[in-house]
Amino acid sequence: MPTVETLRGPVDVNTMGQTLMHDHVFVLATEHVDNYGAGAWWDEETRVADAVTKLRAVAAKGVRTIVDPTVWGLGRYVPRVKRVADQVPELNIIAATGLYSYDEVPHQYEHRGPGLLIDCPDPMIDDFVRDLTEGIAGTGIKAAFLKCVVEAKGLTPGVERICKAVAQAHLRTGAPITVHTNSFTQSGLLALDLFGKEGVDLTKVVIGHAGDSNDLDYLMRLADTGAILGMDRFGLDLYNPTPQRVATVAALAARGYADRMVLSHDTACFMDYFGGPWDETRDAVAPNWRYDHIHDDVLAALRDSGVTDDQIEQMLVFNPKRYFS
């Protein structure tokens, strides 16, 4: 049977169960912590213990897998997340590789690559492939999918280069892709056009944050390519309130698109975007932006809107399993 890599090693995809397809454990820039956070708003042991508590709670709701798209640019540090995963054995955590940038490539890649100061094959591709096939940073923990970004600025030279490197790593390994997009500028169309030209299997692409949009025509254009719609920011009401998100998912399900949607929150146990105590800031800005919002509030609202239990299982169980198969 197909397996998927997790922080505790490969598991049968049939054991993934209910899966949140876009939720972070920590979003935390190491340089920021080292220079300004440690001893002020960041305490390693406290935050690890807090993450264990939060993930045990979501596992108690019936979630069995969290797909964590934290890559370079969002503060990926696998040893920290592994400490958490080892204390929540009932929950699978799946790691990603790739790059999170709205514009330029990191300086570490800027001068290396085809036609650059050091003319060579793009080193990003080999780095991503190594994460997928050998493991991340000597940990032996393998990434299971790729992550990149096409934001409001669109395909800047740096973003295009990163997306093409992700596409090539996909072609070499078969690993699926999640792309962060901006629904307000409909950048998902740009991402799919690029991936299509690169030869990517679009059925293995999740259009992240598609659920920020209620434009059914836009969303169906994406889904009609075979790509999967990431309805993955439930609780982030600043971008799209939950009732509108629910209505959009229900409308798409009624049109036959339940097999091309996945659900999640895009939240985290801790984010350093706001500094200070994360939970207090989140509660003030987006109080529903929690791991349990879908199970506590959204599923009942979907059922009330005509979404069937089979369609919910399709979005929470079967579509994630197919994505990683």
N, C-alpha and C positions, 0 to 999 in steps of 0.2 A: 504494500500500500504506500501511497505517497506520504512523505514526511515533511515537516516544516521545522526549521531551526528555531529554538528558543534559547533563553539565557541559561537553561539547564540542559541543553542538548536537544537533539531531534525528537519530535513527537509525531505520532500518526495524525494526519489532518482530520481524521474522523473523531479524534478526541478533543478538537479545538472547542467544540460547544459554542455557547453564546459568546460572540466576539465583538468587542468595541474596536473598530478599525482605525481610529485615529485619536489616541490619547497618550499623553506624555507621562512619564514618571517625574523627571526633573527637567526643567528648562533653566539652565544655570551656566553662565559663562565663567570658565575657570579663571581667566585673567581678572575678571571683575571681582570674583570672590577672593582671590589671592591678594589683591591690592586694596580692596575697599570693604569687603563683606565679612571676612573671617573675624569672629569676635564682636562683630557689630550686629548684623541681621542674619548671619549664617552660622549655625552650629551643626556640624556634621552628624553627631550622634542623635541629636534631637530630631533633625529632619529625616534621617533614615528610620527612626522609630515611628515618626508620624506617618511616613509613607507606608510602612508595614501595616499600621492601623487602618489607613484609608483603603489599601488594596485588599486587606482581609474583609473589610466591610462590603466592598463591591463584589467580591467573590461570594459572599453570603447572599447576595441578590440573585445569584445564578450565573454570573459572568465567569467564563473559564479561560478567556484569552484577551489580552490587551496588546494591540499592535502599536508600538511606540515609534513614531517617525522622527525621533530626535537624532539629528546628524550634526556634523561640523557646521557651525553657524548658530546652532541652538544649544550647544554645550554638551554634546554627547560625552559621557564618561562611564563606560560599561562596568568597571569594577564597583562603582557605587550602586548602580542599579542591580547588579548581581547580588550584592549584600541584601537588598530588599527581596529580590526574587527567591533567594534561598530560605527566607522566613515566611513565604507565602506559597507553599508547595501546591496548593490547590489552584493556583492561577499561573497560566503561561504568559510570559512576556516576550514579545518578538522584537528584535532590534533591526535597525535600518542602517544603510550606508548611503552616501551621497553628499550633497552640499546644499546649504540653505543660504542663498544670496539673492537679493532683489536686483543686483546690478553687476558688480565686478567679480572676477575670480579672486580668491585670496592671493596675497603677494607671493605665497610659497609656490604657486603655479604660474604666476604672471609671465615669467620669462622662459618657461620650459614648455616645449610643445612644438608641433609642426610649424616651421617658418619663424620661430621665435629666436631669442638670443642663444638659447641652447636648443638646437633643432633636433627634435626627437619625437617619437610617438607620444601622444598626450598622456602624461603620468597619472592623471586623474583616473583614466580607465583602469589601469593596472591596480591602482590603490583600491578602487571600488570592488574589482574582481577579487582581490586578495581578501577583503573583508567578507565576501560572500563564500569563498571557497576554502580559505585557510583559517580565518578568524580575525578578530579585531584587536590590534595593538598587543599581540602576544598573549591574549587571554584564552585563545582557543574557542571563544564564543563567536559563532558565525552570524552575520547579518542574513536576513531572509528576504529583504526587498530593498528597493532603491528609492531615494527621495530627492526631488529637485523643486524648483520654484519658477513660475512665470507670473509675476505680479503686475501691478498697474503700469509699470514702465515697459512691459512687454519683453520682446526678445532683444535685449541689449546684447552687445557682443559677448560680454561675460556670461550672461544667462544662457545665451544660445550655445556657447561652448560647454557649459556645465550640462545642459540638457542633452547635447549630443554625446557627451561622455557617458551619461546615464543610459542613453539608448544603446550605445555600443556595449556597455557592461551587461545590459539586458540580453542583447543578442548573443554574447559569449556564454552566458550562464543560464538564461531562461528566467532569471529572477524578475518578479513583477515590479511595477513602478507605482509610486504615489507622487503626484505633482500638486504642490500648493498653488492654487490659482486665486485670482481676484474676480469674483462673480460680477462685480459692478462694471468692470471693463470687459467682461466676457473673455478673459485671457485663456480660459480652457480651450477655446477654439484654436488659438495660436499653438498651444502645447500639443494638441492632437494632430494638427497639421505637420508640425515638426516631427513628431514621433512617427507618423505615417510615412513621411518621406525617408526616415531612417530605417524603415522596415520593422518597427516595433509591432508586436501583436497587441492591438488596442484593447482586446478583451482582458489583458493583463495590466491595464492602466486604471487607477482610481483618480478621478478628477477631484482633488481635495477642495473642500469648502464650496462645492457646487450648491449645497443647501443654504448658502447665504442669499441665493437668488430665488425669487418666486416667479420668474419668467419661464413659463412652461415651454415656450417655443425654443428658447436657448437650451434648456435642460434636455429636451427631447433631441435636439440636434447633436448634443454630446452623446447621449445614450444610444442614438441610432448608429453611431460608429462602432458600437460594441463595448465602449468604455463604461466604467462603473462610476456612478455618481456618489461622491462622498457627501452624504447628508450628516455632517460630522461636527457641527458646532452647536448642538442643542444646549441651551442654557446661556449662550453668548448672545443675549438679547439685544445688545447694542448694535449688532449687525443685522439681526433678523429675529423678531420675537418668536417664542415657541409656538403660539397659535398659528402664525403664518407658516412656520416650518412644517408643522403637522399637516396643515391644509395642503401644502405643496406635495409632501410625500403621499398623502392620501389620493390626490388628483393623479399623480403619476402611477400609483399602484392601480388605480381604476382603469388607466389606459394601458396596462400590461407591462409596466416597467419595474415591478417588484424584483425581478431577477437582475436588475442593473442598479441597485441601490444598496449602500451599507450605512450603518448608523454609528454615531459616536458623539463626543463632546469637544475634543481638542483642548481639554483642560489638563491639569497636572497636579501632582501632590505639592509642588512648589515651583513658582516661576520668579525669576529675579527682575522681571520687567518693571516692577513698581518699587523695588526695594522694600525694606521693612517686613512686617508680618504679612505673609501671603494670604492667609485665610481672612484676616480682617479686611484687607484691600479688596479681595474677591467679593466678599459679602457686601461691601459697599457699592461696588461697581456692577457686579453680575452675580447676584445671590444664588441663581439656579445653575451656575456654571460648575457643576459637581459631577463626579463619576456616577452618582446614583440617580441623576435627573431622568435619564431615559427610563429606568425601571420603576422609579417612584411616580413619574408624572406622564411621560411621553407615550408609553405603550398603551395606557388606558385611553389617552386622548386619541391615539391612532385608531384603536378599536371603535371608539365612539364615532369616528369619522368614516367608518366603513372598511377599514383595513382588516383583513382576516388574520387569524392566528397563523395560517399557513404562509401568508405573505410576510408576517413578522418573522417567522422562522427562516424564511428565505433570506431576508435582509440581515438577520443576526447570526445565522448559522451556515446556511448553504452557500451564500455568495462569498463570504470569507474563505470557506473551505475550498471552493472552486478557484479563487484567486491564487491560493498557495499550492494548488495541485499541479 
